[in-house]
Amino acid sequence: MRIGGIRPGDKPAPRKTDRAGKSERGAFDRALRSVLGLDADSTPVEGTAPLSGVEGLLALQEVDASPAPSEREARRQGTAWGTQVLDDLDRLRLAMLDGAIPVAVLDDLAQSLRARAALEEAPPDPRLSSLLDAIELRAEVERAKLDRP
């Protein structure tokens, strides 16, 4: 059986359908009201009441969610100490890879460990405190390994 009249690239011609006529004014509104079960006499809301007064917004602006200055300072000091000890441990690691550990590297590490006790107060964040404790433990272990004869 042979099918003819079709060539590559030919597209079927679109069918023309009946176009929707222009609807009368307010037809959508009436259809929506009938679906929602609203009567034809209902009127829109004239105005709304505010959700809260301006006083609530002003009170909200006065609330300060940032930590107290002493907490911020303790967090800053703890973070600076942790960074310093990690830098000292990194210098120690590089010195061990070179095969010679300068006394200055060990002195810096010991001084950094003593500085933790001089911090004004412990950071209020328990995660930061536990992280600093882990850094201190690692530094003490490395120092103890190097102090052995």
N, C-alpha and C positions, 0 to 999 in steps of 0.2 A: 504494500500500500504506500502510496506516495502522498506526502503532505506538501502542499505548495503555498506560495504566497507569503512565506516567512523568510525574511532575510536577516543576517546578523546586524545587530544595532537597531532594529526596528523595535519600537515600543508600542504597546497597545494604546490606542487612542482613549483618552479619559471619557468616561460617560458623563453626560450632562444630566444632572438631577434637578428636581424642582427646587428652586431657591426658597428659602424661608422668607415669608412676607414680612413686612414691617409690622411689629406688634403695636398694639394700642398702648397709650400712655398709662402706666401704673399696673400693667398686667403682671409683672414680676412681683410687685409688692402684694397684689391680691393672692397670687399663687403661694407666696411665702407665708402669708397670714393663714391661708387655709391649711397648709401643711403643719404649721405650728399650733393651730387651733386657736388663734387669736381672733377676737371679734373685730368687725370693721370699725367699730367706734373707739377702739383704744387709741390713746394719744401718746406721743413720745414724751420722754421725761424732759422737763423744763430745765432743771439744774441738778447738780449733785452736791452733796456735802463733802467737805475735805476729809481725808482719811485721818489726819492728825493736824494739830495746830503747829504754828511756827515755833512755839516753845519747845516742842519735842525735837525739832531739827537743831535748834540752838543748843539744847542739852546734849545731843549726840555729838556735836562738834567739840564740846568741852571735854569729852572723855578722851584720855590719852592712853592708847594701847601700847605705847612703846615702854620698854623696861625702864626702871629707875636708873638714874645716872650711876649709882654704885654697881648695879647689876651689869650695865653696859661696860663699865670699866673693868669689872672682874672678867667678863667674857673676852674683852679685848686683850687683857693681860694674859689670860690663859691661852688664847689663840696665838699670841706672839711667842709665849714660852714654848708651846708645842712646835711651832714653826722653827724656832731656834734649835731645839733639840733634834728635830728631824734633819735640819741642815748639818748639824754636828755629826750625826750618825752617818749621813751621806758622805761627808768628808772622811770619816773613819773608814767607811767601806772602800772609797777610792784609794786611801793610803794603804789598806790591806792588799788591794789588788796590785799596787805598785811594789809591795814587798817590804816597805819600811814605814813604820808608824811614827810620825814626829810626836814629840812630847807635847807640843802646843795643841795638837788635836785632842789628846787625852785631857789636857788641862781645860780646854774649852768645854768639853763634854762634862767634866766634873763641876765646872763653874755653872753650867746651865742646870745641872741637877740640883745644885745648892740654891739656885734662884727660885726654884719651885716653892721651897719653904718660905721664901720671902714675899710671895704673892700676898696681897692684902686679904683676899678671901677666896674661897673656892667658887668657881663659876656656878651660877644657879641652874644651868642646864645639866641634867644628869648624863645625857649622852656625851656632852663635851667633857665632863669630869671623868667618865669611864674611858674616853679616848685618850685623855691626858695621862691617866693612870697606866694605860697600856703602853704609851710611848715611854713613860718613865721606867716601867719594868723592863722594856727592851733595852733601854740605854744602860740600866744597871747591870743587866746580864752581859752586855758587850764589854762594859768596863771591868766586870769581875773576871771575864775570860782573859782580858789583856793584863790584868794585875797579877795573875797567877805566874809563878816562876816556871 
